[in-house]
Amino acid sequence: MTRIPATVVVALLLLVSPVVAATPAGGVDPASADGATPSIEHEVAAPAVDATSLTESAGPISWITHDGQSSRGVAGETARSIGSTLGMADRDLRAELTEARYENRFEAGDTSAERQAVLDEALADMERRHDRLVEREREAIAEHAAGERSTEAFLRELAKISADASAVERRLDHLDRLADRDADVEISTRNLRYAMSRFDTPIRNDLVAATTAGGPVGERIYVETSENTAVLSKIEGDQYLREGIQTDQYDPDGTEQFQSREEVLETAGSHYPWLYSLAPNEREPSSRTYGTTTRETVNNHPAGSSRIFLDSSTKGVFLEYHTLDLAALDQTATVRPSDSEFTVGANRVPNGGPLWVNVTDDGGDPIDATVTIGDGHTARTGDDGVAWLLAPEGDVTVTVSAPGAAENATVTVRALSG
């Protein structure tokens, strides 16, 4: 890491142009996107800052971003919702009644063919419910981006969608149990289970738990949406959680393009060169098939884990989520302001990732300071002088105030355009 003297600057971790992990048709593949070294501005022009990789073997982090699109970024929180809790309970009750009706019809069947028809009808009903959940997600993202849905309502809808998907999976369990009662009928719920798993993410699980009084409330979740894209992120303990959705990369009616599992992993690797070059992996990247339109790859790596959903028609990423250990992210970029009474150091993974700030005195001892970023979010560094903050995509202004200091230190992290 290059040490920059004189000017108050913030060095970015893994400095790259904003990169979209899932490239739309005709777009630029992140694996070939031009990397550049940004300048970071204050009162005096700052020298260029060298980029740093997550590991020596890994390239810069790429993931779903809004890639310069007009977006709406708002901080939300996990919250209780009596209405949502009652609504989920009502849906569970209706699901149980539906299960009972199918079971009664199954048991009333005189032949295996009649019982098979009941199972086929029930499975088709579950497939329609999956399609409706996908559409609800798409609508919620577009409405939030347009300002037609509040962030609270958006997060609440994501929680409901996740809970409804779990209810469908329980109904699939019920269908499997019914099928076991007749050796001459068969049903395959595997593909639909896999398809439903897209709604089962760490952040959404937290939203469901908070909504239904089973989890903590008041946890900050940063939400940024554009017409077809949503990114959610939070810091949970010593981990950074990030979920990205691109609805325009999902084409359930498209034609299969992948010819082999190897091609799936090769395509995923082209979207995430940093991820597939991390070594040693806890295990090799895996790939699973969901019906005819979805491929999922899972990669456990030294910095955490990632789960990627590829559409077999577009070959684009329509869903991703990452869990990264904060300790694995670089925390070494420290610069000395020429006009400040304390030292400010900061790192950030590319566009939209977590921001690390470290404040120390002349002797290198940590300072319990207050850190504020441009959207008004404030955090204290604490006894270790360190604070992690969720920041929006684009330029981010960081202001640090320390006890006894005559003036604050304000720096701007300037994101590069693609």
Secondary structure, 3 states (H helix, E strand, C coil): CCCCCCCCCCCCCCCCCCCCCCCCCCCCCHHHCCCCCCCCCCCCCCCCCCCCCCCCCCCCCCCCCCCCCCCEEEEEECCCCHHHHHHHHHHHHHHHHHHHHHHHHHHHCCCHHHHHHHHHHHHHHHHHHHHHHHHHHHHHHHHHHCCCCCHHHHHHHHHHHHHHHHHHHHHHHHHHHHHCCCCCCCCCCHHHHHHHHHHCCHHHHHHHHHHCCCCCCCCEEEEEEECCEEEEEEEECCEEEEEEEEHHHCCCCCCCCCCCHHHHHHHHHHHCHHHHHCCCCCCCCEEEEECCCEEEEEEEECCEEEEEEEECCCCCEEEEEEEEEHHHCCCCCEECCCCCCCEEEEEECCCCCEEEEEEECCCCCECCCEEEECCCCEEECCCCCEEEEECCCCCEEEEEECCCCCCCEEEEECCCCC
